[in-house]
Amino acid sequence: MSTIRELDQVVLTSDVPAEGLVVGDVGTVVLIYRDGQAYEVEFMTLEGKTAAVITLEASQVRPVRHREIAHARERSSG
């Protein structure tokens, strides 16, 4: 069973160039597939607009860690 649940924030662990996403971007899990083998994750701008909703394998995301803070950057494409 997965330790990541729906509506949890997760951190991207590999770049997704087609969506303009890079390692460290933070998204929200909106669906869980195959008992946590994959996730549908929504990435949003700081203005609250959806930047991407994509399916990611479990190896492409990790839970947010207790002492982490957010960092702003311009999205390159997508």
C-alpha positions as CSV (number, residue, x, y, z in Angstrom):
1,M,0.0,0.0,0.0
2,S,1.2,3.5,-0.8
3,T,2.2,6.1,1.7
4,I,1.0,8.8,-0.7
5,R,-2.7,9.5,-0.6
6,E,-5.1,11.5,-2.7
7,L,-4.7,15.3,-2.2
8,D,-1.2,14.9,-0.8
9,Q,1.5,17.1,-2.2
10,V,4.3,15.4,-3.9
11,V,7.7,16.4,-5.3
12,L,8.8,15.6,-8.9
13,T,11.9,13.4,-9.0
14,S,12.5,13.5,-12.7
15,D,12.1,16.2,-15.4
16,V,9.0,16.1,-17.6
17,P,10.2,18.4,-20.5
18,A,7.0,18.0,-22.6
19,E,5.1,19.7,-19.7
20,G,7.8,22.2,-18.7
21,L,8.2,20.5,-15.3
22,V,11.5,20.0,-13.6
23,V,12.8,18.0,-10.6
24,G,11.6,19.7,-7.4
25,D,8.3,21.0,-8.8
26,V,5.4,20.4,-6.3
27,G,2.1,18.9,-7.4
28,T,-1.1,17.5,-5.8
29,V,-2.2,13.9,-6.2
30,V,-5.7,13.8,-7.6
31,L,-5.9,10.0,-8.4
32,I,-4.0,6.9,-7.4
33,Y,-3.6,4.0,-9.9
34,R,-2.7,0.4,-9.3
35,D,-2.4,0.7,-5.5
36,G,0.2,3.5,-5.7
37,Q,2.2,2.3,-8.7
38,A,1.2,5.5,-10.5
39,Y,-0.5,8.8,-9.7
40,E,-2.4,11.5,-11.6
41,V,-0.8,14.7,-10.4
42,E,-1.9,18.3,-10.9
43,F,0.7,21.0,-11.0
44,M,-0.5,24.6,-10.5
45,T,1.0,28.1,-10.9
46,L,1.2,30.2,-7.7
47,E,-1.8,32.2,-9.1
48,G,-3.9,28.9,-8.8
49,K,-4.0,28.1,-12.5
50,T,-3.5,24.5,-13.6
51,A,-0.1,24.2,-15.4
52,A,-0.4,20.4,-16.1
53,V,-2.3,17.3,-15.0
54,I,-0.2,14.2,-15.8
55,T,0.1,10.6,-14.9
56,L,3.4,9.7,-13.3
57,E,4.9,6.5,-12.2
58,A,5.7,6.1,-8.5
59,S,9.4,6.5,-9.2
60,Q,8.8,10.0,-10.6
61,V,7.4,11.5,-7.4
62,R,8.1,11.4,-3.7
63,P,6.2,12.7,-0.6
64,V,7.0,16.2,0.6
65,R,9.5,16.2,3.5
66,H,8.8,17.8,6.8
67,R,11.4,20.6,6.6
68,E,11.1,21.5,2.9
69,I,10.0,24.9,1.6
70,A,8.6,26.0,-1.7
71,H,10.7,27.9,-4.3
72,A,9.3,29.9,-7.2
73,R,10.5,29.7,-10.8
74,E,9.2,30.5,-14.3
75,R,7.8,27.6,-16.2
76,S,9.7,27.1,-19.4
77,S,7.0,25.6,-21.6
78,G,4.0,23.4,-21.8
